[in-house]
Amino acid sequence: MKYFFVLGTNTALSVAELAAILDLKNAELLAPDFLVWETNDEISPVALMRRLGGTIKIGEIRAVATASELTATITKLADAKQKKSPEHKFNFGLSSYGPKRFNEQDLGLKLKKHFSDQKISARYVISQEKTLSSVVVTQNKLASRGLEIILCASGAKGGQVLVGETLIVQPFKDLSRRDYGRPARDDQSGMLPPKLAQVMINLAQPPSAEAVIVDPFCGSGTILSEAVLMGYKKLFASDIALKAIEDTRQNLDWLKGKYSLEDFRVKLQVKNVIHLSKFIKAGYAEAIITEPFLGPQRGLIAFKNVIDNLENLYSLALSEFHKILAPDGRVVMIWPSFYGRKPITPDLNGWHILEMVPEKFRTSLFVKQSERGTIIYGRPGQKVYREVVVLEKG
């Protein structure tokens, strides 16, 4: 079977997350936002999408065609899909990825005429965007009752085209609810997006649902919330601010009610990270996943002082992490990246940075990493970017 993944805006982060979950040995990155993976195993796209933060769509490649065969190929695919839901008006759409365009409008109109000639009620779904978004696919039920046809040049000689079907899209409504709908938010100190929290948890690779996950800068509990939703049951969190612990507790209570969750344990404490080893025993944590204070987010920033202070804080924190982390555990941590300034460099004695992008993808023009193999995450124009850092003892 051959599956495709439509990736988020940060190619390196999306690829790194997939590589932490799947064996990407037989995978090709055909465009900045399009990865194809061949496997002998059948996967559950729905279950996989629930835990992925960096993937927009998952689907299966149904055929490979030349340009001259494309109309016949997509017509055959659409016919087969329409026959499975004949009682509904059949909605369909097309999206193409990669630099090669396939005149989706012409193909779509031909397909609509094909159904019209057979007296089948069908609607061709279009969008002003380059590709159909998750919103459009969901609102028009293209992945459930209809069909989104995906086209991408195969990369092989001869001009072959991969023809795929979208099976599931990112649950944007649910992610938005967990981001903006929860009761306790602290916009002043910065909010970790749930999607990024999911990515961080996957990069940490906790060994089982019973693994102990620690977040010593828990803020309003985004990482804890996403870990619970991903099935992890043993969580410990602390923060120096009482408000952060209160916000986290309030958000977890909301999450339990919203998603009917009970089978997990969370311990929350107001503690300074520099005393972590005084209340967590050595080797207890199997993954430490956290976004610490990143410095001021607004106003004039005295960068040298901020960077010096953060490096000192992170060095002290990493020293404590080393004491409580299991020998084969990982730290996944956000460091701030200030545009045009020297990178944050805390004391890494006893640690080494892991490159999470598989070696085969590191030379791709689509994959951007820092000089030390970490991944920078953010939108153009941000004052402070996030550097995703994965550490192991060594």
C-alpha positions in Angstrom: 0.0 0.0 0.0 1.1 3.5 -0.7 -0.1 6.4 1.5 0.3 10.1 1.2 0.6 12.8 3.8 -0.1 16.4 3.1 2.3 18.2 5.5 2.0 21.4 7.5 3.9 24.6 6.7 7.0 23.5 8.5 8.3 20.6 6.4 11.1 19.6 8.6 8.9 19.4 11.7 6.2 17.4 9.9 8.8 14.9 8.5 10.5 14.6 11.9 7.2 13.8 13.6 6.2 11.2 11.0 9.7 9.6 11.3 9.2 9.4 15.1 6.1 7.3 14.6 6.6 5.5 11.2 9.5 3.8 9.5 10.0 6.2 6.6 12.7 4.1 4.8 10.3 3.7 1.8 9.2 7.3 1.8 9.7 10.1 -0.8 9.3 13.8 -0.2 7.8 15.0 -3.6 7.0 18.6 -2.6 7.4 20.7 0.5 3.9 19.6 1.7 3.6 16.2 0.1 5.2 12.9 1.3 4.5 9.5 -0.1 5.1 6.3 2.0 5.0 2.7 0.8 4.4 0.0 3.4 3.3 -3.6 3.6 1.2 -2.8 6.6 -2.3 -1.3 6.6 -2.6 1.7 8.9 -5.6 3.4 10.5 -5.5 6.9 9.0 -8.2 8.1 11.5 -6.3 6.9 14.6 -3.0 8.2 13.2 -4.4 11.7 12.4 -5.7 12.0 16.0 -2.1 12.1 17.3 -0.3 14.0 14.5 0.2 17.7 14.9 2.1 18.4 11.7 0.0 16.6 9.1 -3.0 18.2 7.3 -4.4 15.2 5.2 -3.8 11.5 5.0 -4.8 9.4 2.0 -4.0 6.5 -0.2 -2.5 6.4 -3.7 -5.1 4.6 -5.8 -3.4 4.7 -9.2 -0.5 5.8 -11.3 -1.3 7.4 -14.7 0.3 9.2 -17.6 -1.1 12.6 -18.6 -3.1 11.0 -21.4 -4.6 8.5 -19.0 -5.5 11.0 -16.3 -9.2 11.7 -17.2 -10.0 8.0 -17.6 -8.2 7.2 -14.3 -10.0 9.8 -12.2 -13.3 8.9 -13.8 -12.9 5.3 -12.8 -11.9 6.3 -9.3 -14.9 8.6 -8.9 -17.3 6.0 -10.4 -16.3 3.4 -7.8 -16.6 5.9 -5.0 -20.0 7.2 -6.1 -21.4 3.7 -6.3 -20.7 3.3 -2.5 -23.0 6.2 -1.6 -25.7 6.3 -4.4 -28.4 7.7 -2.0 -26.5 11.0 -1.5 -25.7 13.8 -3.8 -22.1 13.1 -4.8 -19.6 15.9 -4.0 -16.1 15.7 -5.4 -13.1 18.0 -5.7 -9.5 17.9 -6.9 -6.2 19.1 -5.4 -2.8 18.9 -6.9 0.5 19.2 -5.0 4.0 19.9 -6.2 5.2 22.3 -8.9 3.4 20.5 -11.8 -0.2 21.6 -12.4 -2.8 19.4 -13.9 -5.6 21.8 -14.8 -7.9 20.6 -12.1 -10.8 22.8 -13.4 -10.8 21.1 -16.7 -10.6 17.7 -15.2 -13.3 18.5 -12.7 -15.7 19.8 -15.3 -15.2 16.7 -17.4 -16.0 14.6 -14.4 -19.1 16.6 -13.6 -20.3 16.2 -17.3 -19.6 12.4 -17.0 -22.0 12.2 -14.0 -24.5 14.5 -15.6 -24.6 12.3 -18.7 -25.5 9.4 -16.4 -28.2 11.5 -14.6 -26.3 11.3 -11.4 -26.5 14.3 -9.1 -23.0 15.5 -8.5 -21.4 18.7 -7.4 -17.9 19.8 -8.2 -16.4 21.5 -5.2 -13.9 24.3 -5.9 -11.9 26.8 -3.8 -10.1 30.0 -4.4 -7.0 28.5 -2.7 -4.5 26.5 -4.5 -5.7 23.3 -2.9 -8.9 22.3 -1.0 -8.4 23.1 2.6 -9.3 20.8 5.5 -12.3 23.1 6.1 -13.6 22.7 2.6 -13.0 19.0 2.6 -14.9 18.6 5.9 -17.8 21.0 5.2 -18.5 19.2 1.9 -18.0 15.7 3.4 -15.5 14.8 0.7 -13.6 12.3 2.9 -16.7 10.6 4.2 -19.5 10.7 1.6 -17.7 12.2 -1.4 -14.3 12.2 -2.9 -11.2 14.5 -2.9 -8.9 13.4 -5.7 -5.2 14.2 -5.1 -2.7 14.6 -7.9 1.0 14.8 -7.7 3.8 14.1 -10.2 5.5 10.9 -9.2 9.1 12.2 -9.5 9.9 9.3 -11.9 10.8 9.7 -15.5 8.1 9.5 -18.0 5.7 12.1 -16.5 3.7 9.7 -14.4 1.1 11.1 -12.0 0.1 9.7 -8.6 -3.7 9.7 -8.2 -4.8 9.5 -4.6 -7.9 9.7 -2.4 -8.1 11.7 0.8 -9.2 9.5 3.7 -9.0 11.9 6.7 -8.1 15.6 7.3 -6.8 17.4 10.4 -9.6 17.9 12.9 -9.4 21.7 12.8 -12.6 22.3 14.8 -11.4 20.2 17.7 -7.9 21.7 17.7 -9.4 25.2 17.7 -11.7 24.2 20.6 -8.7 23.0 22.6 -6.7 26.2 21.8 -9.3 28.9 22.1 -12.3 27.2 23.8 -10.7 26.0 27.1 -11.5 28.1 30.1 -8.0 29.3 31.2 -5.6 31.0 28.8 -2.7 33.3 29.3 -2.1 35.3 26.2 0.5 37.5 27.9 3.0 34.8 28.5 2.5 33.1 25.1 0.4 30.1 24.2 1.8 26.8 22.9 -0.4 25.6 20.0 -1.9 22.2 20.6 -0.6 21.0 17.3 3.0 21.8 18.3 2.4 20.1 21.7 1.4 16.9 19.8 4.5 17.1 17.7 6.7 17.5 20.8 5.1 14.5 22.5 5.7 12.4 19.4 9.3 13.5 19.1 9.8 12.4 22.8 8.7 8.9 21.9 7.4 7.9 25.4 7.8 4.1 25.4 4.3 3.2 26.5 1.0 4.7 27.7 2.2 4.1 31.2 5.4 6.1 30.7 5.9 9.0 33.2 5.8 12.4 31.3 7.0 15.5 33.2 6.4 19.1 32.2 8.3 21.4 34.7 7.1 24.6 33.0 3.5 23.6 32.5 1.9 27.0 31.9 -1.7 26.4 31.2 -1.3 22.7 30.7 -1.3 22.4 26.9 1.3 19.6 26.8 -0.5 17.7 29.6 -3.8 18.0 27.8 -2.5 16.7 24.5 -0.7 13.9 26.3 -3.9 12.8 28.0 -5.8 12.8 24.7 -3.0 10.7 23.1 -3.5 8.1 25.8 -0.7 8.7 28.3 -1.8 8.0 31.9 1.0 9.2 34.2 1.8 12.9 34.2 3.7 15.2 36.5 3.7 18.9 36.1 5.1 21.9 38.0 5.5 25.6 37.5 6.9 28.4 39.6 3.6 30.4 39.3 0.5 29.4 41.3 -1.7 30.8 38.5 -0.2 28.4 36.0 -1.0 25.4 38.3 -4.6 26.7 38.8 -5.0 27.3 35.1 -3.7 23.8 34.3 -6.0 22.2 36.8 -9.0 24.1 35.4 -8.1 23.2 31.8 -7.7 19.5 32.7 -11.0 19.4 34.5 -12.6 21.0 31.4 -10.9 18.4 29.2 -12.1 15.5 31.3 -15.7 16.7 31.0 -15.4 17.5 27.3 -13.9 14.2 26.2 -15.2 11.9 29.0 -11.7 11.1 30.2 -10.9 9.5 33.5 -8.2 6.9 33.1 -5.1 9.1 33.9 -3.3 10.5 36.9 -1.8 14.0 37.0 0.3 15.4 39.9 0.6 19.2 40.0 2.9 21.2 42.2 4.0 24.8 42.5 7.8 24.4 42.4 10.9 26.1 41.0 12.5 24.1 38.2 16.0 24.5 39.8 14.7 22.3 42.7 13.2 19.6 40.5 15.4 16.8 41.8 14.3 17.5 45.4 10.7 16.3 44.7 11.2 13.9 41.8 13.3 10.9 42.3 16.3 10.0 40.1 15.4 8.3 36.8 11.7 8.7 37.4 10.8 10.7 34.2 10.7 8.7 31.0 10.1 11.9 28.9 10.4 15.6 29.8 8.4 17.7 27.4 8.2 21.4 28.1 8.1 25.0 26.9 9.9 27.2 29.4 9.7 31.0 29.8 10.9 32.3 26.4 11.6 35.9 27.4 9.4 39.0 26.8 7.0 38.7 23.9 6.2 42.4 23.5 7.8 45.8 23.7 11.5 46.6 23.5 13.7 43.7 24.3 17.2 44.0 25.8 18.4 40.9 23.9 21.8 40.5 25.5 20.3 40.5 29.0 17.4 38.3 28.0 19.6 35.7 26.3 22.1 35.6 29.2 19.3 35.2 31.8 17.6 32.4 29.7 20.8 30.6 29.2 21.4 30.6 32.9 17.8 29.4 33.6 18.0 26.6 31.0 21.4 25.4 32.2 20.1 25.0 35.7 17.0 23.3 34.4 19.0 20.9 32.2 21.2 20.0 35.2 18.0 19.0 37.1 16.5 17.2 34.1 19.7 15.1 33.9 19.1 13.8 37.4 15.4 12.8 37.1 15.4 11.5 33.5 15.6 7.8 32.9 18.8 6.7 31.0 17.0 6.1 27.7 14.5 9.0 28.1 14.4 12.2 26.0 13.9 15.9 26.7 11.9 17.8 24.1 12.2 21.5 24.9 11.4 24.8 23.2 14.1 27.5 23.2 13.5 31.0 21.8 15.1 32.0 18.6 15.4 35.8 18.2 15.6 36.9 14.6 19.1 38.1 13.8 20.5 37.3 17.2 22.9 34.6 18.4 21.2 31.3 19.3 20.4 30.4 22.9 23.2 28.1 24.0 22.8 26.7 27.6 25.3 24.4 29.2 24.8 21.0 27.4 27.2 19.1 29.6 25.9 15.5 29.8 23.6 16.0 26.8 23.6 15.7 23.0 21.2 17.2 20.5 19.3 14.7 18.3 18.6 15.4 14.7 15.0 14.2 14.3 14.8 14.5 10.5 16.0 11.3 8.9 19.3 11.6 7.1 17.8 10.8 3.7 15.7 14.0 3.9 18.3 16.4 5.3 19.6 17.4 1.8 16.2 18.2 0.5 15.6 21.8 -0.5 12.3 21.6 1.3 13.8 20.7 4.7 15.2 23.6 6.8 17.2 22.9 10.0 19.4 25.1 12.1 23.2 24.6 12.1 22.9 22.3 15.1 20.2 20.1 13.6 17.3 21.6 15.5 14.1 22.9 13.8 12.9 26.5 14.0 9.1 26.9 14.1 7.1 30.1 13.6 5.4 32.4 11.2 7.1 35.2 9.2 7.2 38.5 11.1 7.3 37.0 14.6 9.6 38.6 17.0 10.4 35.4 18.8 10.5 32.0 17.0 10.5 28.6 18.7 13.4 26.3 18.4 12.4 22.7 18.9 15.3 20.9 20.7 15.4 17.1 21.3 18.0 16.0 23.8 19.3 12.6 25.1 21.9 11.9 27.8 25.4 11.4 26.5 
